[in-house]
Amino acid sequence: MGARNGADYLEGIKQRDAEIWLGDERIADVTVHPALRGCAQSIAQLYDMQHDVKLCDEMTYTSPTTGDPVGLSFLTPRTVDDLQRRSQMMFHWSRFSGGMLGRSSDYINVEIMAAAAAADYYSQNDPRFGENAQNYYEYARENDLCMTHTLVNPQSNRSLTASGHPSADVALRIVDENADGIVVRGARILATLGPLADEIMVFPSTVLKAAADTASFAFAFTIPCATPGLKMICREALAYGESRVDYPLSSRFEEMDTIVVFDDVLVPWDRVFLKSDPDLCSRHFPETGCLAHMAQQVTIKNICKSEFLLGIICSVTEALGSTEFQHVQEKVAECIINLETMKACLRASEADAKIDKWGVMRPAAAPLDAARNSFPRMYPRMVEILQLLSASSLMMIPPNSAFASPVAQDIDRYLASPKRDARDRIKLFRLAWDVACSGFAGRQVLYERFFFGDPVRMMSMLYRTYDKQPLINRVNEFLDRED
Ligand SMILES: Cc1cc2nc3c(=O)[nH]c(=O)nc-3n(C[C@H](O)[C@H](O)[C@H](O)COP(=O)(O)OP(=O)(O)OC[C@H]3O[C@@H](n4cnc5c(N)ncnc54)[C@H](O)[C@@H]3O)c2cc1C
């Protein structure tokens, strides 16, 4: 098949029979359901870009097996040029949503690519698993799958898990294995985009202790979302309406988050990447290079999101005539610094990239670690700045239908500003509201706080893995100086 277009994508998710629940309703067709169709259309538009004559050269490359165009995020980068070419493709996708579609499928595509290149890593566990990683990569690339992933067990009792041992009653675990595959039972949180994805990666993320009773919690596999026994339970939908003016972001980019329940789900052997080896599971993300490639995609999303927020903040201050106040400039400058910091991290990760032991050009980890540890603080702060600089304008935004009411003249008169008439101004501030105040906005803030995991433990991990000794040595050398 090769690179899909939007219609191919929509047809794929329409036809499969995944078990998706929203409240008391089992959703039969996600492409027409009011809670999901807006985002489904947006993802279809991403796939359409792969066939846009002006863009397709920057969105696709030639499949090494079929010679057909395939999505560029599947490219195995061998040079820095390859990395930058891939970045360009990711920028096109991410700028489309102002970075608000955090789970466009390039995020997982690079993970699948890196896993295939590091096939020997999985072969250490079982030679079949290395083959699985390679075969799955080809399958995903040639079918241009849209994927999500789920890594974390539910928060039933975190005090049980502090030692690295998951809570046994609810955590996803292997309960059986037979000639066909492994059987898993339990739940995972969360799978963003779950209802709109073709397949789901179920990988380990937390550090598991290498104890015999932990082995059943140690695995990595991929399966179609429409696998018998797999259920997705949606949170409340945050797309409150379909008006592009009133709900400019949530009507388009409501990705939906789901709890994923596995009721004795059979995972065929050819979909298993790791099994019963807590040590290999715990080291998987950094050692295979998956983490670095995903972090690069995420940094591009962070850049696009920072650009979008900065653009909105500048538009808002212009509309309000507040651009010349120093404290306003100081706050806007803070957002500029955030954007430029993200850009610098991306550039450094590409400039310092090196061929890794799997023969892949891997972006440098240190600048990406800096980016992924600082954005969880930057993003909420930029949203706060938007609130502080917009104030009541975030509430003085009657819905667009008010222009068809007897009070339209009042709105035209009282809500215009020197630079924008009332309609334009309301349009802008509805956007600002969907970034700063709506349910969609609150979810985006939470999402960024926890994107790569608990920020406290992420920082602790950075502290533990960063090579501090040369710096301590330098201080000691200075202290020993006599001249
Ligand atoms: C909007 C949204 C979308 C998401 N989408 C996805 C997705 O698509 N796929 C996916 O896999 N995950 C997703 N997640 C889940 C995300 O990965 C987790 O939220 C994140 O890893 C933190 O885990 P947790 O929520 O279980 O919080 P916890 O780890 O339970 O942390 C909660 C609080 O308890 C503290 N705490 C808990 N345990 C410890 C401990 N052992 N030591 C110290 N402090 C501790 C933390 O510091 C924190 O303050 C999503 C989350 C959100 C909010």
The ligand as a Gaussian input file, in Angstrom:
#p B3LYP/6-31G(d) Opt

LIG

0 1
 C       -3.449000      13.630000      29.198000
 C       -2.580000      12.435000      29.383000
 C       -2.332000      11.608000      28.305000
 C       -1.542000      10.470000      28.447000
 N       -1.330000       9.640000      27.381000
 C       -0.597000       8.520000      27.530000
 C       -0.377000       7.613000      26.456000
 O       -0.828000       7.824000      25.340000
 N        0.344000       6.501000      26.667000
 C        0.874000       6.228000      27.890000
 O        1.540000       5.216000      28.019000
 N        0.681000       7.054000      28.933000
 C       -0.033000       8.186000      28.783000
 N       -0.247000       9.008000      29.849000
 C        0.188000       8.553000      31.175000
 C        1.495000       9.162000      31.591000
 O        2.527000       8.390000      31.026000
 C        1.497000       9.089000      33.121000
 O        0.554000      10.037000      33.585000
 C        2.846000       9.394000      33.697000
 O        3.761000       8.398000      33.356000
 C        2.772000       9.455000      35.224000
 O        2.207000       8.262000      35.732000
 P        0.911000       8.285000      36.641000
 O       -0.131000       9.100000      35.992000
 O        0.609000       6.899000      36.983000
 O        1.343000       9.106000      37.926000
 P        2.201000       8.546000      39.144000
 O        3.458000       7.935000      38.659000
 O        1.335000       7.703000      40.007000
 O        2.534000       9.886000      39.888000
 C        1.529000      10.638000      40.600000
 C        2.180000      11.391000      41.739000
 O        2.671000      10.450000      42.719000
 C        4.080000      10.552000      42.842000
 N        4.628000       9.194000      42.841000
 C        3.988000       8.057000      42.459000
 N        4.824000       7.004000      42.583000
 C        5.998000       7.480000      43.021000
 C        7.264000       6.869000      43.322000
 N        7.478000       5.564000      43.195000
 N        8.270000       7.675000      43.716000
 C        8.083000       9.020000      43.828000
 N        6.912000       9.640000      43.573000
 C        5.891000       8.894000      43.174000
 C        4.558000      11.337000      41.617000
 O        5.720000      12.115000      41.876000
 C        3.369000      12.216000      41.273000
 O        3.414000      13.419000      41.982000
 C       -0.997000      10.156000      29.719000
 C       -1.235000      11.009000      30.804000
 C       -2.015000      12.137000      30.645000
 C       -2.243000      13.018000      31.839000

